Amino acid sequence: MRVRGSYVILKNITHVESKIELSETQKRTMMEEKIEMLDRLPISHVGEQVEDLNVGDEVFVDPMVLMNSSRLVVEGKSIIIVRGTDIKFVY
């Protein structure tokens, strides 16, 4: 996978497959609760314009940014897409 521009791909450690069918509202509520518990997310890919972050870095992203970020399943892995500038600090 190649990431363009100033975007950063984070591993979505909150993604869990479930056999129970949930409504979109229930899924969103669960995600909001999980996001509040997150304080470290590992970087899996960085865009070509990102200079100060590296694959493998663990980072903190504001929970409000995470709630509004794109979440996808790519190549069987759940990811979160944020801008490099949305990352508040690196551990």
Number of C-alpha atoms within 10 A of each C-alpha: 6 8 15 12 13 15 19 27 22 24 19 19 16 16 14 8 6 7 6 6 8 11 9 9 9 11 12 13 12 13 15 15 12 14 18 13 10 15 13 15 21 18 20 17 20 25 18 13 13 17 10 8 18 16 13 13 14 18 17 16 22 15 16 11 13 19 15 10 13 12 18 13 11 9 8 7 11 16 23 20 20 21 17 20 12 14 15 10 13 15 9
